[in-house]
Every structure is written in C-alpha cells, then in structure tokens.
Amino acid sequence: MIDHYKLQVAQGELAIAACLGDGELWERAMKKLSIAIGLPWYRRNTTTH
C-alpha cells in the first residue's frame, strides 16, 4: 500500500536534492520513496543452486 503523504515528502526532498546537486540528500530521499511505495514488491531467491 502506498503512503501518499510519505511519497509527497520524498518527492519534495528529491526535487530539492536535484536543485542543490546534493547526492547524499538524493539517496536519503530515494530510500524514503522506496519505503513510501512499499518496496520491495517481491523477494529474490538468494539461495544458489
């Protein structure tokens, strides 16, 4: 389920980070965006065959 409030906050932070050219702020905002949209939607199989 998408948390629209958190999504809007993360998008705002992404816009600010892009304007400032701040890579660290951009990465933090991307993590918040991932949490807001509920990633990961699936889990990878980490076992090797």
C-alpha positions in Angstrom: 0.0 0.0 0.0 1.3 3.4 -1.0 1.6 6.1 1.8 0.8 9.2 -0.3 1.9 11.6 2.4 5.4 10.0 2.7 5.5 9.8 -1.1 4.9 13.6 -1.5 7.5 14.3 1.2 10.1 12.1 -0.6 9.3 13.7 -3.9 9.8 17.1 -2.4 13.2 16.1 -1.0 14.2 14.7 -4.4 13.4 18.0 -6.1 15.4 19.9 -3.5 18.3 17.5 -3.8 18.3 17.8 -7.6 18.3 21.6 -7.4 21.1 21.6 -4.9 23.1 18.8 -6.6 23.3 17.1 -3.2 23.9 13.3 -3.8 23.6 12.3 -0.1 20.2 14.1 0.2 19.1 12.4 -3.0 20.0 9.0 -1.7 18.1 9.5 1.6 15.1 10.8 -0.4 15.2 7.7 -2.6 15.2 5.4 0.4 12.2 7.3 1.8 10.5 7.0 -1.6 11.1 3.2 -1.6 9.6 2.9 1.9 6.6 5.1 0.9 5.7 2.9 -2.1 6.3 -0.3 -0.2 9.4 -1.7 -2.0 10.4 -4.5 -2.4 7.3 -5.8 -4.0 8.9 -9.3 -4.2 11.8 -11.1 -2.6 14.6 -12.5 -4.6 15.6 -16.1 -4.1 19.1 -15.7 -2.6 19.9 -19.4 -2.5 22.4 -20.7 -5.0 21.7 -23.9 -7.0 
